[in-house]
Amino acid sequence: MNEVLLNLEDICFAYDGIVALRHVSFNVKRGETMVLQGSNGCGKSTLLKLINGLVYAEQGSYTFDGQVIDEKALKNSSFSKNFHQRIGFVFQNPDVMLFCNNVRDEIAFGPTQMGYDSETVEKRVNDLLAALDIERLAERAPYQLSGGEKKRVALASVLSMNPEVLVLDEPLAGLDRRTQDWLIDFLQALQGAGKTIIISTHDDELAHLLGDRILYMNEDHSVNYIL
């Protein structure tokens, strides 16, 4: 049985007194794909932000690989750097992730910030340009790209860090069917390579194709059940 990599116990969170997560508990095992489902506004996106250390639980505990993840832990720069290298987040809207002058620089940004040498960075960039079939876009500015192309670049920019966990918020949103099919195939390949994946989606087909387990959230922001 795979070991537990992420564990959330009795997590509660609110935005200015408005409840977003109510006593949420679950775990994700190493190499597992966990899918989050539920209606709009039930807390899925907030939960993904918490998993990625972008917001912090007001009650309960979150551990990643046995280490507590909270505001105090992530104020330690070396700990935070290591954590954010190990878990990568692809936002629903790729525009919020893309800010460099061209695609090549977008993909190179993360590993460069992490201090990798130029040869390693260049190899990662070239490998990901090929793997995501975006070599032709390497010198293009992100604002010039289509929605599907931006999604591929955002995914490449996260994968350039070689994270242990890949987190995706509504990955199929706004994509045409051809790009959706490509992305599903790509995620299945990552599954086959043993990547731990967490996905929030309204797409039932995606959920059942990829999910080892599916967590359903209620409109009251709690976990309904895990299938």
N, C-alpha and C positions, 0 to 999 in steps of 0.2 A: 504493500500500500504506500502511495506517495506521501511524503511528509507534508505537514501544513506549512505553507510559506507566509500567508497572510491570515491574521485572525482578528476579527472585530467582535467585541463583547459589549452589549448594552449601549450602543452608540446613540447619543442624542445630540442634535444640533438645531439651532434656530437662527434665522436672519432677523435681527431687530425684534425679537420676541415672536416671530412667525415660524412655527415649527416646520422643519424640512426633513429631519430624521428623528424617528421615535423608537427608542429601544431596539436598535438593529443589531442582530448578532448573526454571523456566519463566518466560514473560513474558506480559503482557496488553497488547494494543494499544489505543490510544485508540478508543473507540466500539465495542469488542468486548464480547461477553458470553462469559465463561469460566465453565464449570460444573465444580465439583469433585464427584467421586463416589468411593465406597469404603465399606467396612464400618464399623460403629461402632468407635470407638477407633483408627482408622487415622491420625488427625492432622488431619482437615479443619478442625475448629473451632479448633484451635491455629494452623493456618496462617492462618485468617481473622483471628485476634487479632494475629498477627505483622504481617499486611498493614496492619492498622489501628493499629499502634504500641502495642498493649497488652502485648505481650511482645517480647523482642529476641533475635535469633539469637545463638547461642553460637559458631557458625562460619558462614562464608559472608557474602554481602552482599545487601542489599535496597535498591534505588533506586526512587524515585518521581519521575517527570518529570526524571530525570537527577540527582536529589539523594539522597545516602545517608540512609537512615532507620535510625537506631540510637538508643541511650539518650542518647548525648552530644548528638546533633542535637535530640532532643525535650526536652532540658533547657533549651534556648533558648526562652523563652516565646513570642516573636513567631513563630519558625519553627514551633513546635508548634501555635499558634493557626491559622496558615495551613494547615498540613498537615491538621488535624482539620476544617477547614472544607471542604477539597477532597475528603475521603473520608469517607463516612458508613456506619455499621455498624448494621444491624437485627439484633438478637439473636434467637435461636430463641424464647426466652421473653420476651415484651414486658414482663412485670412488672418485670424488672430495669432497664428504661429509663424507667418512668413513676413520677413522684414529686411532681408538682405538684398543686394543689388541684382543677384542672379541665382539660378537654381544650384549651381555648383557651390557657391558660397553658403547657401542655406544648409546644404547637406554637410558641409565641412565645419559649420559653426560649432556644433556640440562637441565633437571630438577635439577640435582646436582649443576650446575653452577648458577642456579636461586635461590639456597638457600633452596630448599625443604628438609624436614627432611628425614632420611634414610628409614623410614617406608613408607612414601608417594612415594618416588622414587621406592622402591622395588615393591610396588603395581602397579604403572604405568608400570614398565618394564614387570612384569608378565602378566598383562592384555593385553599388546600389543603383547607380544610373542604369547599369545593364539589367539588374534583377527586376527593376520596376519599369523597364522599357521606356526610359525618359532621357536617354543619351542625347537625343535631338534637341532637348530643352535645356541643356546644360548652361548655355550662356544667355538664356532668356530671363527677363525680369518676371517675378511672380505675378505682378498685376496683369501681365500679358497672357496669362494662362487661363484655360477653361476650368470649370469647377472640378472636373475629374482629374485634370492634370495637377491642379493644386493639391488635391487629396493625395495623389501619389508622391508629390514632393514633400508634403507634411509627414507622410508615413516614412519616407526615406530619411528625413531629418531626425526623426526619433530613432529609427533603426540604426543610424550611424553611431549611436552610443552603445549599440549591442546590449540593450536592456534585458534583464532576466524576465521581466513582466511587461507585457504590452497591454495598455488600456486604451480602449476606443469608445468614444461617445457617438452613437448613431452613425456608424461608419458608412452606411449605404445612403444616407440622406443627401438628396440633390444630385444623385448620380444616375446616368442613363443605364439601361439594362445591360449593355455590353460591359460597361465599367464595373457595374455591380458584380457581374459574373466573374470578371477578372479578379476583383478584390476578394471574393469568396474563395476562389482557387488559391490565391496568394496566402490567405489566412490559413487555409487547410494545409498548405505546404509548411507554414510556420508551426502549426500543430504537430505535423509529422516530424519536425525537427526537435520537438520537445519544449517549445516555448510556452510559458504560462501566459494565458490571455484572459482579459476581462473585458466584456463587451456589454454596452447598453444599447438596446435596439427595440423598435416596435415591430420589426420584421420577423414574423413567425418562422418563415422558411430559413432565414439565417440562424435563428435561435436553435432550431432543431437540427440543422445541418452541422453546426459547430459546437453547440453546448454539451459538455459532459454533464453539467448540471445547470438548471435554470432557476434563478431566484425571482419570485414574483413579489412585487411591492404593492401595498394597499394605498388607496387615496388618503389614508390617515398617516402615511409616511412610515409605516412599519412593514416588516416582512410578513407576507401572507403565508407563503410556504416555499420550500425548495424541492424541486423535482429532480 
